[in-house]
Amino acid sequence: MKKLQWLIALPSILLLCVSLFFDLDYLLYLSLAGFLLAMVIKQLRLRNRMFEMGHPDRDLDRHENGEEDDTDIDVSRDD
């Protein structure tokens, strides 16, 4: 997946340089579409690591099983 991202991003960089040098709008839009596609691929790659990048104190077993934390905290100042 990472190689596919680079395969799309590198020609897009070249197209962007050519389009800016020669002032060609259609190549500019084509290169921007390539950048967008490369960023979408990156987000798909990072989606799989979403739980790894979370807070380290999180209980993974409860989250994976769909159980919620049933601890209620009363924040009202009614004494």
Backbone as CSV, one residue per row, in Angstrom:
resi,resn,N_x,N_y,N_z,CA_x,CA_y,CA_z,C_x,C_y,C_z
1,MET,0.829,-1.189,0.000,0.000,0.000,0.000,0.876,1.257,0.000
2,LYS,1.995,1.184,0.732,2.882,2.343,0.794,3.549,2.584,-0.567
3,LYS,3.886,1.497,-1.258,4.494,1.640,-2.584,3.498,2.243,-3.572
4,LEU,2.243,1.869,-3.459,1.216,2.440,-4.320,1.077,3.937,-4.058
5,GLN,1.151,4.327,-2.800,1.068,5.743,-2.447,2.223,6.517,-3.086
6,TRP,3.431,5.979,-3.001,4.591,6.639,-3.613,4.482,6.635,-5.137
7,LEU,3.936,5.561,-5.699,3.785,5.468,-7.141,2.830,6.538,-7.677
8,ILE,1.887,6.938,-6.883,0.946,7.982,-7.279,1.497,9.373,-6.951
9,ALA,2.172,9.513,-5.814,2.608,10.823,-5.355,3.782,11.383,-6.162
10,LEU,4.743,10.552,-6.516,5.921,11.056,-7.237,5.590,11.629,-8.618
11,PRO,4.797,10.951,-9.445,4.424,11.597,-10.716,3.580,12.854,-10.507
12,SER,2.823,12.891,-9.430,2.026,14.081,-9.152,2.921,15.277,-8.841
13,ILE,4.029,15.019,-8.159,4.979,16.097,-7.874,5.575,16.629,-9.172
14,LEU,5.946,15.714,-10.069,6.494,16.139,-11.356,5.460,16.909,-12.180
15,LEU,4.232,16.434,-12.192,3.172,17.152,-12.905,2.940,18.531,-12.319
16,LEU,3.015,18.640,-11.005,2.824,19.934,-10.364,3.923,20.908,-10.775
17,CYS,5.158,20.447,-10.793,6.264,21.315,-11.200,6.119,21.766,-12.650
18,VAL,5.759,20.839,-13.532,5.589,21.180,-14.945,4.422,22.145,-15.125
19,SER,3.332,21.886,-14.414,2.159,22.743,-14.582,2.405,24.156,-14.052
20,LEU,3.170,24.267,-12.988,3.468,25.604,-12.481,4.485,26.338,-13.365
21,PHE,5.419,25.605,-13.943,6.426,26.229,-14.801,5.826,26.716,-16.118
22,PHE,4.965,25.899,-16.726,4.383,26.253,-18.014,2.990,26.869,-17.901
23,ASP,2.492,27.036,-16.688,1.177,27.637,-16.435,0.063,26.870,-17.162
24,LEU,0.023,25.569,-16.926,-0.990,24.707,-17.530,-1.973,24.279,-16.439
25,ASP,-3.189,24.764,-16.541,-4.185,24.510,-15.499,-4.610,23.053,-15.417
26,TYR,-4.748,22.389,-16.577,-5.245,21.012,-16.553,-4.245,20.071,-15.881
27,LEU,-2.931,20.340,-16.030,-1.953,19.514,-15.328,-1.945,19.804,-13.829
28,LEU,-2.222,21.046,-13.494,-2.317,21.407,-12.070,-3.438,20.620,-11.397
29,TYR,-4.595,20.578,-12.030,-5.726,19.854,-11.451,-5.472,18.344,-11.418
30,LEU,-4.790,17.831,-12.435,-4.450,16.415,-12.451,-3.472,16.065,-11.332
31,SER,-2.494,16.933,-11.102,-1.533,16.675,-10.027,-2.195,16.798,-8.652
32,LEU,-3.093,17.733,-8.490,-3.806,17.856,-7.214,-4.700,16.642,-6.955
33,ALA,-5.280,16.103,-7.997,-6.070,14.877,-7.840,-5.172,13.717,-7.418
34,GLY,-3.960,13.664,-7.961,-3.015,12.632,-7.561,-2.613,12.772,-6.105
35,PHE,-2.378,14.011,-5.670,-2.065,14.243,-4.255,-3.213,13.817,-3.357
36,LEU,-4.418,14.140,-3.755,-5.587,13.765,-2.962,-5.704,12.243,-2.868
37,LEU,-5.492,11.552,-3.969,-5.558,10.098,-3.961,-4.466,9.499,-3.078
38,ALA,-3.267,10.079,-3.106,-2.183,9.590,-2.257,-2.512,9.805,-0.777
39,MET,-3.132,10.918,-0.441,-3.501,11.171,0.955,-4.626,10.254,1.416
40,VAL,-5.548,9.912,0.519,-6.611,8.963,0.865,-6.009,7.596,1.153
41,ILE,-5.035,7.191,0.350,-4.371,5.906,0.586,-3.642,5.930,1.926
42,LYS,-3.030,7.064,2.256,-2.345,7.166,3.546,-3.343,7.037,4.700
43,GLN,-4.499,7.668,4.575,-5.502,7.558,5.631,-6.007,6.131,5.771
44,LEU,-6.139,5.418,4.668,-6.551,4.018,4.741,-5.491,3.172,5.430
45,ARG,-4.219,3.492,5.193,-3.154,2.757,5.862,-3.151,3.038,7.361
46,LEU,-3.392,4.286,7.744,-3.362,4.648,9.158,-4.611,4.204,9.909
47,ARG,-5.672,3.899,9.179,-6.913,3.461,9.825,-6.693,2.173,10.610
48,ASN,-5.831,1.312,10.080,-5.576,0.046,10.750,-4.800,0.237,12.050
49,ARG,-4.072,1.319,12.171,-3.293,1.583,13.381,-4.015,2.518,14.345
50,MET,-5.289,2.770,14.124,-6.026,3.742,14.912,-6.033,3.384,16.397
51,PHE,-6.243,2.129,16.737,-6.309,1.745,18.142,-4.930,1.734,18.771
52,GLU,-3.884,1.518,18.004,-2.530,1.529,18.546,-2.107,2.927,18.960
53,MET,-2.622,3.940,18.287,-2.208,5.307,18.551,-3.057,5.983,19.619
54,GLY,-3.934,5.264,20.277,-4.792,5.832,21.299,-4.070,6.035,22.616
55,HIS,-4.799,6.365,23.628,-4.234,6.604,24.957,-3.768,5.278,25.552
56,PRO,-2.590,5.239,26.168,-2.061,3.962,26.667,-2.833,3.385,27.846
57,ASP,-3.618,4.180,28.546,-4.375,3.671,29.687,-5.723,3.068,29.291
58,ARG,-6.020,3.090,28.018,-7.306,2.575,27.561,-7.342,1.053,27.700
59,ASP,-8.469,0.541,28.117,-8.645,-0.904,28.248,-9.089,-1.457,26.898
60,LEU,-8.193,-2.113,26.196,-8.487,-2.597,24.851,-9.520,-3.714,24.850
61,ASP,-9.516,-4.565,25.872,-10.459,-5.686,25.887,-11.898,-5.208,25.962
62,ARG,-12.159,-4.205,26.777,-13.532,-3.702,26.874,-13.968,-3.035,25.590
63,HIS,-13.056,-2.296,24.971,-13.417,-1.595,23.740,-13.674,-2.582,22.600
64,GLU,-12.880,-3.615,22.506,-13.065,-4.594,21.441,-14.343,-5.400,21.630
65,ASN,-14.737,-5.654,22.860,-15.949,-6.431,23.125,-17.204,-5.586,23.105
66,GLY,-17.075,-4.285,22.960,-18.240,-3.411,22.917,-18.778,-3.044,24.283
67,GLU,-18.077,-3.411,25.328,-18.531,-3.069,26.670,-18.126,-1.630,26.984
68,GLU,-18.994,-0.950,27.642,-18.713,0.424,28.044,-18.371,0.459,29.524
69,ASP,-17.645,1.455,29.896,-17.297,1.645,31.298,-18.540,2.135,32.031
70,ASP,-18.950,1.416,33.073,-20.181,1.773,33.777,-19.906,2.609,35.020
71,THR,-18.788,3.287,35.059,-18.478,4.167,36.180,-19.098,5.528,35.913
72,ASP,-19.974,5.972,36.789,-20.590,7.274,36.658,-19.945,8.241,37.626
73,ILE,-19.624,9.400,37.157,-19.008,10.427,37.989,-20.006,11.554,38.139
74,ASP,-20.305,11.907,39.369,-21.235,12.997,39.644,-20.430,14.287,39.755
75,VAL,-20.669,15.201,38.816,-19.911,16.454,38.808,-20.699,17.610,39.369
76,SER,-21.927,17.371,39.819,-22.714,18.446,40.403,-22.186,18.766,41.804
77,ARG,-22.395,19.982,42.222,-21.907,20.412,43.529,-23.026,20.368,44.577
78,ASP,-23.924,19.433,44.437,-24.982,19.272,45.422,-24.466,18.432,46.580
79,ASP,-24.281,19.066,47.725,-23.775,18.347,48.892,-24.880,17.907,49.802
